[in-house]
Amino acid sequence: MTGAPGPGRIRVLIADDQRVVRDGLDMLVALIDGVEVVGTACDGAEAVRLAHAHRPDVVLMDLRMPGTDGIAATADLRQRLPATRVLVLTTYADEVAIVPALRAGARGKECRSPTSSSSPGGTSSSPSARLTGLRG
């Protein structure tokens, strides 16, 4: 995680219950020019708390976490911080997993499979382009 935001930087919060995934995403997202990681959370409740504290532009939210899951946290964030965009992270690409998150206010999904990638519009693009597309 980095310190004070630079001008025009995209501020990202990462929420995933698997530490290795959180740490890996933190490291990878921090390498994207113009993007900074402002926090990492291990469940939905912590994601909501950290989002209130750090006001990220984008939250990368795992769907299935213990306690408050990603769907409930997404709905909460959309009500309390409507300017914050949520991108769902999941290993499950089926509609049963994705549709409730989209109904809760997620702006798109990103499969954690190395062979699958999609942006909110359903087209593949770079991680930086996907994060930029979620802003504003």
C-alpha positions in Angstrom: 0.0 0.0 0.0 1.2 3.5 -0.8 0.9 6.8 1.1 -0.7 10.0 0.0 -2.6 9.8 -3.3 -1.1 11.5 -6.4 -3.2 13.7 -8.6 -5.5 11.7 -10.9 -4.6 8.4 -9.3 -7.1 5.6 -9.1 -7.5 4.5 -5.4 -8.2 0.8 -5.0 -9.3 -1.3 -2.0 -8.9 -5.1 -2.2 -11.2 -7.4 -0.4 -10.5 -11.2 -0.4 -10.6 -13.7 2.5 -7.5 -15.6 1.1 -4.3 -13.8 2.3 -2.2 -15.0 -0.6 -4.8 -13.6 -3.1 -5.0 -10.3 -1.2 -1.2 -9.9 -1.1 -0.8 -11.0 -4.7 -3.4 -8.5 -5.9 -1.9 -5.8 -3.8 1.4 -6.3 -5.3 0.1 -6.6 -8.9 -2.3 -3.6 -8.7 0.4 -1.4 -7.2 2.5 -2.0 -10.3 -0.1 -0.3 -12.6 0.7 3.3 -13.4 -1.8 5.7 -12.0 -3.3 3.2 -9.5 -2.6 2.9 -5.8 -3.9 0.4 -3.3 -5.3 2.2 -0.2 -6.2 -0.9 1.8 -6.8 -4.6 1.9 -9.7 -6.4 3.7 -10.2 -10.0 4.7 -14.1 -9.9 4.6 -17.0 -7.7 3.6 -17.4 -6.0 6.9 -13.8 -4.9 7.0 -14.1 -3.8 3.3 -17.0 -1.5 4.2 -15.1 -0.1 7.2 -11.9 0.6 5.1 -13.9 2.0 2.3 -15.4 4.6 4.7 -12.0 5.4 6.0 -10.1 5.6 2.7 -12.8 6.5 0.1 -11.5 4.4 -2.8 -12.5 4.9 -6.4 -12.7 1.1 -6.9 -13.2 -1.9 -4.6 -12.0 -5.3 -5.9 -14.5 -7.5 -4.0 -14.4 -11.3 -3.6 -17.9 -12.7 -3.7 -17.5 -15.6 -1.2 -16.0 -14.6 2.1 -16.9 -15.7 5.7 -19.1 -13.4 7.7 -20.2 -10.5 5.5 -19.9 -11.8 1.9 -19.1 -9.7 -1.1 -22.7 -9.3 -2.2 -23.8 -7.9 1.1 -20.8 -5.6 1.3 -21.4 -4.4 -2.3 -25.0 -3.5 -1.5 -23.8 -1.6 1.6 -21.2 0.3 -0.3 -23.5 1.2 -3.1 -25.9 2.8 -0.5 -23.3 4.5 1.6 -20.6 5.4 -0.9 -22.4 5.5 -4.3 -19.3 7.1 -6.1 -17.2 4.0 -5.2 -17.3 1.4 -8.0 -17.2 -2.3 -7.1 -15.6 -4.9 -9.3 -16.4 -8.5 -8.2 -13.6 -11.0 -8.0 -14.7 -14.6 -8.3 -13.5 -18.0 -9.4 -17.2 -18.8 -10.2 -18.2 -17.6 -13.6 -21.8 -18.8 -13.5 -24.8 -16.5 -13.4 -26.0 -17.9 -10.0 -22.8 -16.3 -8.5 -22.6 -13.2 -10.6 -26.2 -11.9 -11.0 -26.8 -11.2 -7.3 -23.6 -9.2 -7.1 -24.6 -7.1 -10.2 -28.1 -6.6 -8.7 -26.4 -5.4 -5.5 -24.5 -2.7 -7.5 -21.3 -4.3 -8.7 -20.1 -2.7 -12.0 -18.6 -5.8 -13.4 -16.7 -9.0 -12.7 -13.2 -10.3 -13.0 -12.7 -14.0 -12.9 -9.6 -15.1 -10.9 -8.9 -17.8 -13.5 -5.7 -17.0 -15.5 -7.5 -17.9 -18.7 -10.6 -15.7 -18.2 -10.9 -11.9 -18.2 -13.7 -9.5 -18.8 -14.6 -5.9 -18.3 -17.9 -4.4 -17.3 -18.9 -4.3 -21.0 -17.9 -8.0 -21.4 -14.8 -7.4 -23.5 -11.2 -8.3 -22.6 -8.8 -5.4 -21.8 -5.8 -4.6 -19.7 -6.2 -4.4 -15.9 -5.4 -0.7 -16.0 -8.0 -0.1 -18.7 -10.6 -2.0 -16.6 -9.9 0.0 -13.5 -9.9 3.3 -15.4 -13.2 2.3 -17.0 -14.8 1.8 -13.6 -13.8 5.3 -12.4 -16.5 8.0 -12.4 
